[in-house]
Amino acid sequence: MDPDPSPSALGGQAALRARDLCHRGLWVAAHESRRSGAAPPARARPKGPGALARVLPSAALLAAFVVMVYVNFGDSGRPASSASTMVFALTLLFMARQGVVLRLAENRYASLIANASDLIMIVSPEGILRFASPACERMLGTKPDEIIGRDLTEFWTGEDCERLEAFLTEVAASHSGTIGPVELGIGRGAQHRFTECVGTNLTRDSAVQGLALNFRDISERKALEAQLRQLALQDPLTQLANRNLFRDRVHHALTLAQRNKSRVAVMFLDLDNFKNINDSLGHDAGDRLLRNVAQRIVAACRSSDTVARLGGDEFAVLLEGIAAVAEVEGSAGALLEKLQAPLVLDGKELRVTASIGIACSAGETAPEALLSNADIAMYHAKAAGKSRYIIWRSVASPVRGSCSPRPAPSRSSRRARSSRGALRCGPRRRRWRSCPRPDGSRRSRRRAARPWARPRGVPAKSSVLMDGSHLPFV
């Protein structure tokens, strides 16, 4: 039989076993620390069992170091014991440094997510919410802890909910790249917001295992887009339709009228002597006058009519569903009467008058032709003495025009009108014809009854009805 081992030999064997156990603990702790340090720090790690698992390697290394020091306490003078103690100390310092670096990286990315303006969510392919960033409280009005585990589609209704469900299905079916964006509206009334969402399928990522969604608030951008649309289609001073929108309405009305066998009328309205108001009272007073005139025009027209400001002191009215021209005449007369009501501006009482040109559609009338006819009729109303309306019609269908009561024209006004006619119709040309004398002996010449020559390029059959009489261009 072998002799019994001495106590010193038993102590040496126990020390070797403890040292081997410490070395194994050191190796396991270093391996786990390397695995945790190699993981990407970009994703926030949840608290609880996961945090305890991250602390275990450092705790195991610290325990192994304590056991190593206790075992080697009696053999502190041996070189092997001193070298082992130094290795343990350096390894512990290295792991402590890695832990500090990892903690700083986690805090940095956690702070970025917490202060991000975009809402970051992780949902399952079925739409169950697993994670939500703190921006959830600002965008959805609830804290992240209160919505974890709920269905994401509960926060949207109607078409937005259907659009979100289709978007989640598309993201779950994709395996690479970013899907979107898709616009979703959330909330009601003053709390209504517009969001833009993009998504990525990260179900194969062990750290996420879900669909990563990013929601961005685009309410301010939507408000700016609506403002730009308003500026593009509405007059900023009077809030009426502008020239572009009015032309589009006329084109649409003519198309609908041709289909329904109905008629459309356009009225061009120009204020009389508006320049005098701007020059005497200033442009601010002129702007207030234009706003007041716009309100009066809207009040005098039907709710189905389109009222527009074309620019300056020119307005236009589109009347749809006209059965007879008498309806247009009634509207024009009511409009002139409404505008002539007294208006107090900067302590001065003013009476506004306007000249109106009217054109009605007939058959397949082009929008440009209808607008041009109304414009020409308006300028003829100006030339005829202002404060009246004139209807453009062909020779085959004469229609009476109308004007407001006015005094008889003076000699100066007749001269001015004659001058305008000379400018419009061309130079005056004397024409003579031979006439026999009463005794039949000699012939004399008399001036012809046609003193005005028609300029070149003006069609002979163009006509405008003014004050109930047919006045052709000759």
Beta strands, then each sheet from edge to edge (+ up, - down):
strand 1: 119-123
strand 2: 129-132
strand 3: 178-186
strand 4: 193-202
strand 5: 210-217
strand 6: 263-271
strand 7: 306-311
strand 8: 314-322
strand 9: 342-345
strand 10: 348-351
strand 11: 354-360
strand 12: 388-392
strand 13: 402-403
strand 14: 432-436
strand 15: 443-447
strand 16: 463-466
strand 17: 469-472
sheet 1: 2+ 1- 5+ 4- 3+
sheet 2: 7+ 8- 6+ 11- 12- 13+
sheet 3: 9+ 10-
sheet 4: 14+ 15-
sheet 5: 16+ 17-
end
